[in-house]
């Protein structure tokens, strides 16, 4: 568990590495939601771009989730 600096007694329920993975996954999922919304307003090359971003970020999110699960399994 992590504590805040300057002698305060607040403890965080997860370590920095776990928090970082959780936050990264959350941000990646937010991006996916945004890409899906934006892709409804475009066509052609722009639609292809959003579809590519969705495909790539979906793979990234899955990988982050796998690593997070592995990390949580070690606890």
NORGIPE-V227818 format. One record per residue. N is the residue number from 0. RES is the residue in one letter. SS is DSSP state (2 for helix, 1 for strand, 0 for the rest). Layout:
n=N res=RES ss=SS
n=N res=RES ss=SS
//
This chain:
n=0 res=X ss=0
n=1 res=X ss=1
n=2 res=X ss=1
n=3 res=X ss=0
n=4 res=X ss=0
n=5 res=X ss=0
n=6 res=X ss=0
n=7 res=X ss=0
n=8 res=X ss=0
n=9 res=X ss=0
n=10 res=X ss=1
n=11 res=X ss=1
n=12 res=X ss=0
n=13 res=X ss=0
n=14 res=X ss=0
n=15 res=X ss=2
n=16 res=X ss=2
n=17 res=X ss=2
n=18 res=X ss=2
n=19 res=X ss=2
n=20 res=X ss=2
n=21 res=X ss=2
n=22 res=X ss=2
n=23 res=X ss=2
n=24 res=X ss=2
n=25 res=X ss=2
n=26 res=X ss=2
n=27 res=X ss=2
n=28 res=X ss=2
n=29 res=X ss=2
n=30 res=X ss=2
n=31 res=X ss=2
n=32 res=X ss=2
n=33 res=X ss=2
n=34 res=X ss=2
n=35 res=X ss=2
n=36 res=X ss=2
n=37 res=X ss=2
n=38 res=X ss=2
n=39 res=X ss=0
n=40 res=X ss=0
n=41 res=X ss=0
n=42 res=X ss=0
n=43 res=X ss=2
n=44 res=X ss=2
n=45 res=X ss=2
n=46 res=X ss=2
n=47 res=X ss=2
n=48 res=X ss=2
n=49 res=X ss=2
n=50 res=X ss=2
n=51 res=X ss=2
n=52 res=X ss=2
n=53 res=X ss=2
n=54 res=X ss=2
n=55 res=X ss=2
n=56 res=X ss=2
n=57 res=X ss=2
n=58 res=X ss=2
n=59 res=X ss=2
n=60 res=X ss=2
n=61 res=X ss=2
n=62 res=X ss=2
n=63 res=X ss=2
n=64 res=X ss=2
n=65 res=X ss=2
n=66 res=X ss=2
n=67 res=X ss=2
n=68 res=X ss=2
n=69 res=X ss=2
n=70 res=X ss=2
n=71 res=X ss=2
n=72 res=X ss=2
n=73 res=X ss=0
n=74 res=X ss=0
//
